[in-house]
């Protein structure tokens, strides 16, 4: 006669097997969350680096724009120095003279597109910490500049060194997260008149 208490034919998991299975699942989940968090962190850094690249490119274009503006005035006979308003201001040292760091204020250009970019020393601009400024021409959009806005995590400095009256180096340094990260680029501009 068979005993009713025969447990060998019953199927099920013991407590130890269940705990082992749960620990294997937990290790797998922890690895997946770690990879996901690393991906989010990497994409955030990539976004900031791309923003820094575009801020540096914008600064180089502003310097070239001011140089071209000055050269057009010079060709018309009303302007004499190709770096007027940048390294020279009315015959005196300008905001970017002598290797001093400076930046340009986009606000005046948005208000009057025909005006030349306005360069200021970083001392005047509060250390060149860019602000998140509402765009008056496109409500709901923002730009990085100097106006009424909250400080952003980005700082931009333009450093210009003139060599011989015909060539100047333009170095742009963009930092973010209080200087923890930095993007630097250099370009050369020439007096082509």
Residue pairs with C-beta under 8 A, 6 or more apart in sequence:
13 21
45 181
48 153
48 176
48 177
48 181
49 181
49 183
51 154
51 176
52 154
52 174
52 176
52 181
52 183
53 174
53 183
53 185
55 130
55 144
55 154
55 156
55 172
55 174
56 156
56 172
56 174
56 183
56 184
56 185
57 185
59 103
59 104
59 156
59 158
59 170
59 172
60 170
60 172
60 185
60 187
62 104
62 106
62 117
62 119
63 86
63 104
63 158
63 160
63 170
63 189
64 189
65 116
65 117
66 85
66 86
66 104
66 116
66 117
66 119
67 82
67 83
67 86
67 189
67 191
69 116
69 117
70 79
70 81
70 82
70 83
70 84
70 85
70 116
71 79
71 82
71 191
71 192
71 193
73 79
73 84
74 80
74 81
74 82
74 193
75 193
81 88
82 191
82 193
83 94
83 160
83 162
83 168
84 90
84 94
85 94
85 116
85 117
85 118
85 119
86 94
86 95
86 96
86 102
86 119
86 160
87 93
87 94
87 96
87 97
87 98
87 160
87 162
87 168
88 94
88 97
89 95
94 119
95 102
95 119
95 120
95 121
95 124
96 102
96 119
96 121
96 158
96 159
96 160
99 159
99 160
99 161
100 121
100 122
100 159
101 121
101 122
101 128
101 157
101 158
101 159
101 173
102 119
102 120
102 121
102 122
102 125
102 128
102 157
102 158
102 159
102 160
103 119
103 120
103 122
103 125
103 128
103 130
103 146
103 156
103 157
103 158
104 117
104 118
104 119
104 120
104 158
105 117
105 118
105 119
105 120
105 125
105 145
105 146
105 147
106 117
106 143
106 145
106 146
107 133
107 145
107 146
107 147
108 115
108 117
108 118
109 115
109 117
109 118
110 135
110 136
110 137
111 136
119 158
120 146
122 128
122 157
125 146
126 146
127 155
128 155
128 156
128 157
129 151
129 152
129 154
129 155
130 144
130 145
130 146
130 151
130 152
130 154
130 155
130 156
131 144
131 145
131 146
131 147
131 148
131 149
131 150
131 151
131 152
132 142
132 144
132 149
132 150
132 151
132 152
133 142
133 143
133 144
133 145
133 146
133 147
133 148
133 149
134 141
134 142
134 148
134 149
135 141
135 142
135 143
142 149
144 152
144 154
144 156
153 176
153 177
153 178
154 174
154 175
154 176
155 174
155 175
155 176
155 179
156 172
156 173
156 174
157 172
157 173
157 174
158 170
158 171
158 172
159 170
159 171
159 172
159 173
160 168
160 169
160 170
160 171
161 168
161 169
161 171
162 168
163 169
165 191
166 190
166 191
167 188
167 189
167 190
167 191
168 188
168 189
168 190
169 186
169 187
169 188
170 186
170 187
170 188
170 189
171 184
171 185
171 186
172 184
172 185
172 186
172 187
173 182
173 183
173 184
174 182
174 183
174 184
175 181
175 182
175 183
